[in-house]
Amino acid sequence: MKKILVMVLVGIIGMSALAGCGKSEEEKAMDEVAEHLRDEAAADGVDLDKMVEEEAEKYNAELEAGNKAIANENEFKESLKNNEIALIKEKYEIYLNATDSETAKKAAEELNKAYDEYLNAAIGEYISEQGAYELLKRNDIYAGKVTDSELQTRVNYLDNCYGKNYNKIKFFDDDNENISILMYNETDDQIVSDVLLVYPDGTVLTPNLSGISEPVQCVEFAVNRNSLIITNYSWAYEFTSDNAVNSIGNADGSPIFPEGDYSYDTELWENTIEEYNFKME
């Protein structure tokens, strides 16, 4: 309230001081108000003009300090953009475009390091932790650090799928978001061959389809922790990591719905790193 009152006084006294001869009735009235205020203040031992001048100087100093703080913050954010954030973008591009697992691993490590360095540099006087994440979004960075499971999935893809002649590549996600990758070839009439399953930890299961007595055609897959089930719902075969194969069926010939994780509608239409990045966003 004091600042508001002082600014009102600044306006009144300032206008009365600036107005010259030929004053309007309104200006004359303001002169009278200003003079009355001076007299009232003087009666209380206050030099109103001096007080107004001091408060105006204080206000201008605070305004200047505020503008300087804003300029410093903008300069700080621009520095982050040109240095720490630019480094994150650079490492992220390398990570996304890596076509071999060693390059991907190195890029992920460097990306995570750059991310930590950015947070350490950003969070402080001008930016909160939440503000640091918002600044990344404003600079078109929407991903966080690379998690171990995310990196392992990419490594499994690069080591086992990328550059290989599989025309079907599907992903299976368990309850803990660990992703298995299934790849195989399928003809136009849906006959399946060359099946290979990579578990989240990199373990590979290669079922011997010759153990299936029926044509492997129009089938579905169910992934379990230690096995892969291939079924057409009238029959099913379970393949385990020790290369065993077990026939599964219902004695009455009723349909079979094996337990396990089924493909979650993520499939690569093309075996390219661009398609992988798009589907795994």
N, C-alpha and C positions, 0 to 999 in steps of 0.2 A: 504494500500500500504506500510505503514511503517513496519507493521508486516511481510509482504512478503519479503521486502528488508532485514530486520534484519535476517529472517530465512535463506535467501540466504547467507548473510554474515556469519552466524553461520556455515553453511555448508562449505563454502570456507575456513574460518579461522580454523574451526575444522579439516578439512581434511589436511590442511597444517601443523597443529600442531601434528597430529597423525602420519603422514607419517615419516618414518625413513630413514636410508641410503638406497642406491640402488633405488632411486626414479625413476619412469618412467618419460617419457617426459611430460605426462599429469599432473602428480603430481608436477613436476617442474614448469609447466605453472601456476598451481594453487597457488604455493608459490609466484610466481611473482605477480599474481593478488592480493593476500592477502597483500603482502608488499606494493603494489601500493596503495591499499585502505587505509592502515594504514597511509601512507605518506600524502595522500590527506586529510584524516580526521585530522591528526596532524596539517596540515597547517591551518585548520579552528579551531584549538584549541580543537579538540575532541579526546579523548582516545577511539579509536575504539574497542580495546579488552575489555575495561571496559564496554562500552556501550552494546556490544554483550553479555557479561556475565550478565549484569543487565536485558536485554531483555529476555535472555534465562531463567533466574530465574523467571521473571514475567510470562513468557509463561508456565513454569512448574507449577507455583503456580496456575494459572488459570486452567490448565489441571487437577491438583489435586482437585481443588474446584469443577470443573465440574463432575469429576468422583465421588466425595463424594456426590454431589447433586443427581446424578443418583442412587447411592447406597441407599441414604436416601429415595428417591421416591419409589424404588423397595421394600424397607423394609416397607414403609408406606402402599403400596398396598397389600403386603403380610399380614400385620396386619389386614387390612380391610377384606381381604378374610377369615382369620381365626376367625374373631370376628363378625363384623356387617353383612357381607355377609352370613356367616354361619348361623347367627340367622334368616335372611330373608328366607333362604332355609328351615330351620327347621319349621318356622311358616307357610310357604307356603305349605309344605307337610301335615301339620296338617289340614290346611284349605281344601286342595284338597281331603283328605281322610275322612273328617268328614261325619258321616252318620246320624247325628241329627243336627237340626238347631241351638241349643244353642252352641254346640261345634264349628260350623261353624262361628257363630257371634263372639264368643270370639277369635277364631283364626284370623278372618279378622281384628278385632281391634288390636290384637297384631302384626299382619303382617304389617299393615299400620304404627303402631308406630315404628316398627323395620326399616321400609323403610325410615321414616323421620329421625330417628337417624343415619342411614347410610349416607343419603345426608348431614346432618349436620356435620358428621365426615369427609366425603370425600372431599367436595368442599372447596377449599382453595388454599394453595401455590402450590401444585403439580397437582391438578385435577380441571378442570372446571365442570360446571353443565353437559355439554354434555359428557365430559370425564367420569363423574360418571356413567352415563347411559351406556356408552360403556363398562366400567369395569364390570358392572353387566352382560352384554351380554357375555363378555369373560369368565364369571363364570357361564354360562348356566342359567341365569335368564332373561327371555324375557317378563315377565308380570310386570305390574306396580302395583300401589296400588289398592285395591279392591274398586270399586265404589259402591255407595248405590244401584243402579239398579242391578248391577251384584250380590251383596249379596242377595238382595230381591228375585231374580230369583232362586238362589240356595236354599234359605230358603223355598220358595214356593214348590220347587221340593221335598225337604227333608220332609216337613210337610205333603204333600198331595200325593206324588207319590212313593217315595222310600219305598220299602218293601211291597207295595200293589200289588194286583194281576191284574194289568192292562197290557194288551198285546199291547196297542197302546198308545204312549205318543208323542205328537207333540208340536211344539213351534210356536207361532205367534208373529211377530215383527211389531209394528206400526211405523209410520214415525219418532217417537222420540226414537226409539230403546228400547221401553218398551216391555217386553216379557210376553205374556200370555202363560199358559201351559194347553193344552187340553189332557185329558186321557179318554180312553174308552176301552171296550172289543169288539173284532170283531171275528166272527167265520170264518171258512174256506170259507164259501159261502158269506162272507162279510155282515153278519147281525150284526148291531151295538147295543150295550146295555151299561148300566152303565156309561153314559157320565157325566163328571165333568170338569168344566172350572175354572182355577184359574187366576184371573187378576193380573197385576203387583203389585197392592197394597195389595194382599193377599185375596181379596174378592173372594168368591167361588160361582159359579153358577151351580146348579144341575138340568138340565132340566128333566121334567117328560115326557118321550117318549111316554107314553100312550096317550098323546094329539095328536099324529101323527096318522092319519087314514090309511096311506099307510105303507107298510113294510119298516122299516128303514134299507135299504140294498143298498150297492154301493153308499154311500152318500159322500158329501163334506161338510166342515164346513167353515163358515165365522164369524170372531170375530169382534164385534163392541164394543164401549166403555161401553155400558150398555146392550148388548144382544149377543146371540149366534144364528146363523142361520144354520139350517141343511137342505141340499137340495140335490136333485139328478138331478137338472137342469130342470126337468119337473114340480116339485113342490118344495115348500120351506116352512119351519116353523121357526118363530122367537120366541126365548125364552128370556124373560127379567128377571132382577134381582128380580122383585116382583112376580115371578112364573107364569106370564101371558104367553100365547102362542097365536101367531097370524099366520094364514095361509096366505102365500104370493103366488100369481099366476097371470098369464096374462090371461085376458078374452078370448083371441083368441087361447090359448093353446100353444103359442110360448115358446121357452126355457127361463128359468129364470137364470139370473146371478146376484145374490144378491151382494150389496155393502158390503165391509168389508175387513178385513185383512185375507188373506189365509195363510195356512201353508207355510213356506219358506224353505221347503225341509230339515228341521232338525227334525229328528225323532229318538227316541231311539229304537234300535233293541233289546237291553236287558236293563232291568230296574236295572242297576248297577251304582255305583258311578264312576267306571272307564269309562263306556260308556258315562255317562253324561259329565265327564271332557273332553273326546275326542271330543264329538259333540259340546261342548260349547267353545272350544279353540278360 
